[in-house]
Amino acid sequence: MRLLTSKIHKAFPELDRFEEERCERFVRAARRGFRRSLWRMTLMAVAFCVVAGLLALAAWKPVQMLEKHAITRGAGSVVPATAVLGMATGVFLGGALAALLVRDIVLRRRVRYVIRARGSCSGCGYSLLGVPVPENLCVVCPECGFISEVDAALDELVSDGPSQRVFSPKPEKLSLWGRVLTPRRVARLKRAAGWTLMVLVIVAPAGWGLYEWFLSVQAGRAKAALTQGQALNDLAEQAQPSRDGDDAWVEFHKVQALITAADDRDWRGSPPQTSHGDPAFADFSQVADPPRNDIERQPRQIESDELNTKLGRQMIDAYRKDGVYEAMDRMAKCPRARRDYTVTPGTPTMNLLLPHLGPARNMARLNGARMRLAFEAGDVAEFERAARANQALARMLSYSPVLIEGLVGFAIESLNYGQMRRVLAKNPGPEWLDAMSRVLSEQQPAGDALVMLRGERSIAVESTALLFSEPANVRFGRFSKGVASTVGMLGGGMSPRWRLGTFDQNREYIDSVFDRVDKAAALRAGERGDLAVIDPEAETSLLLPQMLVPAMRRALTSCDMVQTDRAGILAMIALERFRIETGGYPQTLQQLVPKYLAEPPQDVWTGEPLRYRALVEPYSPGGFRYVLYSVGADQTDDGAPLKPGATSIRDWDAMRRSSRTSIDFVVSSTD
C-alpha cells in the first residue's frame, strides 16, 4: 500500500519489476531540476494558503464566541485558549494535507512524463525500462523491433549486476548546473528551502494569527474596563454630603456668566494701557497680596502692576453692583457639588475637559482680594461672605475624583487660610474670630485626598484600556502609531528601555501603585515611610505608567499641609480668644482645652500636638507673638527658625524632600 507522497513508483506498473532502490533512484532523477522544484514548492504553498484560509474562515465564528467566553471568564480561563489552539492546529494540518496532495499529483505527473518520453518505445509505446543495452548503445524494442538509441550523457545507463548494463532513462541531460549542484548540494538546498518555506508560509502566519488572536482577547478585556466616565461619576456621587438639594456648580456657572459679562463690558474689549502700550487686566492676586517693597522691580513692571491692581479694584466694585456676590452667596449655600464626567467614546479619560478650573482660580483670587479689602475697611460681614465663597469653591473641588481639581481645591483653601492668618496676626476682636469660626465650621471639605486618588486610578486604567481596546493601536508594541499618539498627548518622550507590555501588566502595576497610596492616605504622614513613594522610573519598565501614574505623594502632601493649616487656624482663633479674656497668650496649648478647643491640634508627622511657644516680641514685623509649628518630615524639633527671611519656613515641599532639612513647618506665619 502506498502512503501519500511516499513510494511514488508504486503508482506505476511499469516500475514494478525493478528493485526498490532502483525505482527510488529513478523517481529522484525525475524530480531533479531547480525550476521544477521551485514550481512544485510554489504550488504546495498556494494549496496550503488556500485550504488553510478556507478552514480559518470556517473557524472564525467559533473563535469569536470563544473570545467572548474568554473575556467573561477572565485572563485565567484555560479552556478557550486550548480550544483556539486546537482550531489553529486543525487549520495547519488541513493546509499541510492539501500541500502534500498537490506535491503527490505533481510528482506523479512528472514520473509519468519521464516514463512516456524516454522510457517507452517510440514505435509502439512498449516500456523499455530495464532492457539490456549492448555495446553499440542501441536498444531493440522486444515488442515491435523498433531501435532506440541510448544516450549515455543523459545518465540512462545503469549497471545491473557485474557486467550487464540496462536502460534507465533520466529526464534531461546533465548540464553545467547539474555538475555544480551535485545531488548532495541539491538535497541540502532543498531542505533549507523547505524549512524556510515552512517558516514563511506556515510557522510565521500561524504565529501571527495567534498574536492577532491574543490582541483581540486583550482588546476585549480592555473594552470591558471602559466605563465612559461612569466610575468617576459614581465616585463623585459617593463624595456628596447630601443626596438632595441644589447643585453648587449650577450657581457657579451663573456667577461666571455675570463676571464675564462685566469684564466684556468694562475692560476686555478695550483694556487700558500703560505708557509703554502694555494692556492691563484685572489682577486680583496683587490686590489680595500686594508686591513687597523689598522685591526689586523694573519701572515698567511697577507701572503695569499698579494699573492691573487699579483695574482689579474697580472690577471688585463693578461685580458688587452687578449682583455677583449675591450669586456667590447662593452658591455657598448649595449642599451638593456634582459635575458630569461622561467621556465621549474614543476619547481618553485623561483628556477630560476642565474649563471651569481657570474661572475657579480667578474667582478664588477675587474672593481673596475681597477678604483683604474687607479687613482693611473693617467690614466683618464682607470678609465672612468672601471667605465662605472661597470655602465653598474648595469644598466643591474636593468632591471631584480628578486629581488636578482636588489640588486646585487645596490651593483655594490655603489661600483662604493665608488671609485669615493675616487677620489673626493683627490681634482681631471677637467679631472677627466669630466670623472665621463660622466659616470653618460650615460645609468643610470632607473627601480630602481619597476621592481624587481613587478617581485618578480610574482615569489611569481607562486611559490605558482605551489604547489597548483597538489592536491596531498596539500591534507593533511601543512603536505603534497609537502609542506614539498617546505619549504625545501626555507630553512625554520615550526612553529606550521602556516597553509597552500588555493591558494586564499595565493595569496590575497601576492598581499596585494606587493600592499603596490608598493605604498611605489612611496613615498620618510620619507613619507612611516609603509606602507613598512612587517612582515608576525605578519600579517598572512599562511605558504608560511613566506617563499616567501622577505624583501621588504630591496629593498627600498637599492634603497634609491643608489639614495642618485647618487645625492651626482653629488653634490660633482659640489663642486669640484666650488673649482677649486673659490679656496674654498661654504657656502651653493644653491651657486652651476644653474651654477654647476640644483638643490640641495634631501634628500629622508625629501624631502629637503641634509645637507652640509664646514670645515676648513678634518674630517679624506685623507678626504673631507666639509660634505654632509642625516638626516636619525629619520629626525633629528644630525650634522653628524665627529670623525674618529664614529658609522657607512654610516650604512644605522642601521640608518633605529631605529626611533632615532642619526646617519646621510654621503655621503661624504670614509669609
Stockholm file with secondary structure:
# STOCKHOLM 1.0

chainA/1-671         MRLLTSKIHKAFPELDRFEEERCERFVRAARRGFRRSLWRMTLMAVAFCVVAGLLALAAWKPVQMLEKHAITRGAGSVVPATAVLGMATGVFLGGALAALLVRDIVLRRRVRYVIRARGSCSGCGYSLLGVPVPENLCVVCPECGFISEVDAALDELVSDGPSQRVFSPKPEKLSLWGRVLTPRRVARLKRAAGWTLMVLVIVAPAGWGLYEWFLSVQAGRAKAALTQGQALNDLAEQAQPSRDGDDAWVEFHKVQALITAADDRDWRGSPPQTSHGDPAFADFSQVADPPRNDIERQPRQIESDELNTKLGRQMIDAYRKDGVYEAMDRMAKCPRARRDYTVTPGTPTMNLLLPHLGPARNMARLNGARMRLAFEAGDVAEFERAARANQALARMLSYSPVLIEGLVGFAIESLNYGQMRRVLAKNPGPEWLDAMSRVLSEQQPAGDALVMLRGERSIAVESTALLFSEPANVRFGRFSKGVASTVGMLGGGMSPRWRLGTFDQNREYIDSVFDRVDKAAALRAGERGDLAVIDPEAETSLLLPQMLVPAMRRALTSCDMVQTDRAGILAMIALERFRIETGGYPQTLQQLVPKYLAEPPQDVWTGEPLRYRALVEPYSPGGFRYVLYSVGADQTDDGAPLKPGATSIRDWDAMRRSSRTSIDFVVSSTD
#=GR chainA/1-671 SS CCCTTSCGGGGCGGGTTSCHHHHHHHHHHHHCCHHHHHHHHHHHHHHHHHHHHHHHHHHHHHHHHHHHHHHHHCTTCCHHHHHHHHHHHHHHHHHHHHHHHHHHHHHHHHHHHHHHHTSBCTTTCCBCTTCBCCTTCEEECTTTCCEEECCGGGTCEEECSSSCEEECCCSSCCCHHHHHSCHHHHHHHHHHHHHHHHIIIIIHHHHHHHHHHHHHHHHHHHHHTCCTTHHHHHHHHHHCSCSSSCBHHHHHHHHHHHHHHHHIIIIISSCCBCTTCCBCCCCHHHHHSCCCTTSCCCHHHHHHHHHHHHHHHHHHHHHHHTTHHHHHHHHHHCSBCCCCCCCCTTSCGGGCCCTTHHHHHHHHHHHHHHHHHHHHHTCHHHHHHHHHHHHHHHHHHHTCSSHHHHHHHHHHHHHHHHHHHHHHTTCCCHHHHHHHHHHHHSSCCCCTHHHHHHHHHHHHHHHHHHHHTSHHHHTTGGGSHHHHHHHHHHTCCCCTTCBCCCHHHHHHHHHHHHHHHHHHHTSCHHHHTTTTCCCHHHHCCBHHHHHHSCCHHHHHHHHHHHHHHHHHHHHHHHHHHHHHHHSSCCSSGGGGTTTTCSSCCBCTTTSSBCEEEECSSCSSTTCCSEEEEECTTTTCCCCCCCSTTCTTTTCHHHHHHCSCCCCCEESSCCC
#=GC SS_cons         CCCTTSCGGGGCGGGTTSCHHHHHHHHHHHHCCHHHHHHHHHHHHHHHHHHHHHHHHHHHHHHHHHHHHHHHHCTTCCHHHHHHHHHHHHHHHHHHHHHHHHHHHHHHHHHHHHHHHTSBCTTTCCBCTTCBCCTTCEEECTTTCCEEECCGGGTCEEECSSSCEEECCCSSCCCHHHHHSCHHHHHHHHHHHHHHHHIIIIIHHHHHHHHHHHHHHHHHHHHHTCCTTHHHHHHHHHHCSCSSSCBHHHHHHHHHHHHHHHHIIIIISSCCBCTTCCBCCCCHHHHHSCCCTTSCCCHHHHHHHHHHHHHHHHHHHHHHHTTHHHHHHHHHHCSBCCCCCCCCTTSCGGGCCCTTHHHHHHHHHHHHHHHHHHHHHTCHHHHHHHHHHHHHHHHHHHTCSSHHHHHHHHHHHHHHHHHHHHHHTTCCCHHHHHHHHHHHHSSCCCCTHHHHHHHHHHHHHHHHHHHHTSHHHHTTGGGSHHHHHHHHHHTCCCCTTCBCCCHHHHHHHHHHHHHHHHHHHTSCHHHHTTTTCCCHHHHCCBHHHHHHSCCHHHHHHHHHHHHHHHHHHHHHHHHHHHHHHHSSCCSSGGGGTTTTCSSCCBCTTTSSBCEEEECSSCSSTTCCSEEEEECTTTTCCCCCCCSTTCTTTTCHHHHHHCSCCCCCEESSCCC
//
